[in-house]
């Protein structure tokens, strides 16, 4: 979900990160080839390698190329760190969206008919990214997206629910979000679910 929102909001960051991954793989492959060439040169050297001009040149070229690749890898690592820091700004919306997905997944416990695919969910999410109000401030933009998507998802899910289950869905949605953000009092929630049932008789007062 983080990759999806970043790809839509900041395609430049996502493209640059993908390019770094490709470049990193190519550099690692090239380093492996250099290592193999060095081992082959050392293995094929008949006498002293210091007397073999061809072997010395191969090793010298390999060392230069290896240094260049290591320098590129260092620059790429620094660039990737900056990209990841920029991507982190979009993590709150990805986290909230994941909570919403697990909430609608729990509806199958209410009725086995309530099954929602991840592809359908992602399609709604992408539509919300495109249709929600833009804003130059990242925090405001994320707030707009969260609000729009939650309402958009709620309406779409409610279309497939029996009327008697819509209130349950609203409760599940509220509880899942409160739990995800550490705002749910589990003792109160447990009491709401089980009611006044006595779970441990040892804690009950003695009969007068």
N, C-alpha and C positions, 0 to 999 in steps of 0.2 A: 504493500500500500504506500509505503514511503517512496519507493521508486516511481510509482504511478503519479503521485501528486507532484513530485519534483520534475518528472518528465513533462508534465503539462504546464506547470508554473514556471519552471526554469529549464527549458530544454537544452540551453547552452551548458549548464552544469552536468546534466545527465550525459550529454554527448561527450563532453570533455572527460568525464569519469570513465566512460566506455572506451574511449581512445587510449586512456592511460592503462587500462587493463590489457588491451590488445598490445600496446607497446611494451608493457612489462613482460608479457608472455614471450614476445619476440626477443627481448633482451636476454631472458633466462635461457631461451633456446640457443641463442648465439653464444652465451657463456659456456653452455654445455659443449657446443661444437669446438670452442677454443680449448677447453679442458681435454677433449678427446684428441685434438690435434697435437697438443703438448705431449700427452702420454704416448701417442704414436711416434712422435719425433724422438722422444727419449728412448723408446723401445727399439727403434730402428738404428740408432746411433751405434756404429760398430766399435770405435775406440773411444777416445776422450771427446766429449761433446764440444769442448773448447777448441778443438782442432777442426770441427766441422762447420764451415762458414754458412752453409745452407741451413743447418739446424739452428745456428745462432740467430740468423735472420728471421726464421720462422718463430722462434721463441720471443724475439724482440718485438716483432709485429703483433704477436698474440698478446704480449703484455700491454702494448699501447692500446690495442683494441679493447682489452679487458678494462683498462683504466677509463676509457671513454664511456664504456657501457655502465660502469659503476657510478660515474659522474651523472649520467642520464638518469639512472635509477634513483639517485639521491634527490635530484631535482623533481622527478616524478613523484617521489614519496612526499616531498614538501607540498607540491601542488595538490596531491590527493588529500592531504590533511586539511588544506584550506577548503577544498570542495566539500569534504565531509562535515566541516564546521558549518558551512553554508546550508547544507542539507539538513542539519540538525534543527534549523529553524522551522522546518516543516514536520518534524516528528510529532508535535502535539496533535495535529489533525490526523496523522496516520494512526496514532494510539487510540484516539477517540473513535475513529472509524472501525478499528478492530474490535472495540468493545461493542459497537452496534452490531457487527456481524455475529459475534458470539451470542448476542441477545436474541437475534432472530433464529439462530440455530437452536436455541433452547425451546423454541416454540413447538418443536417436534414432541416434546414431553407433554405438552398440553393436548395436542392432537397429532397423530402420525401423518395426517394430510399436509400439515404445515412444513413443507420441505422447500428450502430456498438454496439455489446453487451459488457458488462463489462467483461464477461468470456473470450471473444476473446481478449480483450485488455490485461487482466491479463496474458493470455497465451503468448502473445508477450513479455510482460514485463519480465516474468520468463525466456524465451528463451534468452532475451538480457542479463540478469544477468549471465546466464551460458556461453554465447558466447563472451561477452565483455572482453577487456584486463584486467587482474588482476594487482594489484599493492599493495605493502605493506603499502604505505601511503594512509590513508583513503580519504583525499581530492582529491588526484589524481585518486584513484579508483572510487570515485563518479563522477568525471569529465568524466572519460572514459565511465562509464555506461550511464550518461546523453547523451553524444554525440552519443554513439552507438544506444541507444534506440530511440532517436529522429529521426535519419536517417532511422532506421529499420522500425519504425512506418510510417514515411512519405512514404517510398517506398511501403509498404503494402497497405496503404490507397489509394495512387495514382493509384494502379492497378484497383480499383473499381470506379474511377472517370471518367467522361467524360473529354475529353481533354480540353474543354473550362473552366472546373471548377478547374483544377489543379492549375492555377495561383491564383484563389480565395482562395483555401486551403492554399497556401503558405502565402498569405496575412493574413488570419485568424490566422495561426500558429504564425506568427511574432507578430501580434497585441496582441494575448492572452498572449504570453510570456512577452512582454513589459509591458502590463497592470499588470500582476501578480507580476512583480518585480518593479513596480512603476516607470517605465521609459517612459510611454506613455503620451504624451501631448494631453490631451482630447480636448482642443480647436482646435488643428491642425487636430486631428482625425475627429472631428465633421465637420470641414470645408471640409475635404476630402470626407466625406460621402454625405453632403447636397450641396456641391459646393458653388456657389455665391448667394444662395437664401437669401433674406432679411427676417429674422424671426421677427424682431421688427422694425416697421416703425418709431417709436419715436426716434430711434438712427440715422436715416438717415439725411443727411444735407438738409436744405430747398432749394427749387428751387430758382435760382437767379432771 
